[in-house]
Amino acid sequence: MNLVFDWAGTLANDQELTWRLTNETLRNFGHAPVDFDLYVKEFKSPAEEFYRIYCPGVSMDAVEEVFADLSRRRYPNGATLWPGVAEGLACLACRHQLFILSTLDQDALESTLELLDLQRHFRAVRGSVPDKTVGLPGLLLEFHLAPDETVMIGDTLHDMDAARAARVAPFAVAYGYAERALLETGFPEMVFGTFAELLRHLDKLACAESRHFPVATVGALVFDDAGNMLLVRTRKWSGLYGIPGGKVDYGETLEQACARELREETALDIREIRFAMVQDCVEHPEFYRPRHFILANYTARVEGVSPPVRLNHESDHFIWSSVSDVWNL
């Protein structure tokens, strides 16, 4: 897999350091510093809104120039990592391609990685990226990374927005700059409370990718109150329409997995989940890579007629179709 990490707050425990650098930037332009609690509450990426309020009358280019200069001089010797990050990155680099995408100044970021002896773990490091919703799609294009094989890991809503813009899986960490409740409004696929939790999940994904054994999955043909069927289109299945679903997690029943997957992929709460059939799917030519799935298929219902659907990164289109019209897709 391709793992794209945010730096500040995700790998680096640097919020107090960036607060001090922010206050030095404000003082440079004759504005009052902010206390730490206000900084934690108000600062968000991209930073234009924060500086428009607390550094009025100063262009963003001027602010970025001063902050970048301070970062190059002060940041590398002051940055520290979250517990387990150094060891975890060394482990992850053995199984995945690692990247960094950060708003931090490129020179400051590279100097920090060199001091911490981390640069060898990353295929590429991209700092000085003010807008990751542009930077992340650009990174995928530059290195020919498949969205279905890429994860964006960050600690802000902006990181989640970037993942959606690039149509990659958004993983959020709740120990950095933003609290879990706020991160969840950005609809991440997973939220992790510690770096160790993130590491365990990525290790599980690596094991599933590298071992050859059948994978249990669930899916549901969902009907609304008018009898229309929900179908989704995904790149993984050659751009064809099918039913939403996914892998069964350890400890889940098949019905629990079905309800969870439908919620994650469509934001729908399904009811009347009923077993339909089991299928073998051994290296099906329509799937984007050789895999052996055991497909447990269900039917289910939702309230209303053609209720709104919110797709996650796995699908690019949905349709509510009558039974008679489905053959025309």
Helices and strands as residue ranges (DSSP letters): E 2-5, H 15-28, H 36-42, H 48-54, H 60-78, H 85-92, E 97-101, H 106-115, G 119-121, E 124-126, H 132-143, G 147-149, E 150-154, H 157-166, E 169-173, H 180-184, E 190-192, H 195-210, E 215-223, E 229-234, G 235-237, E 240-242, E 245-247, H 254-266, E 271-282, E 292-301, E 317-321, G 326-328
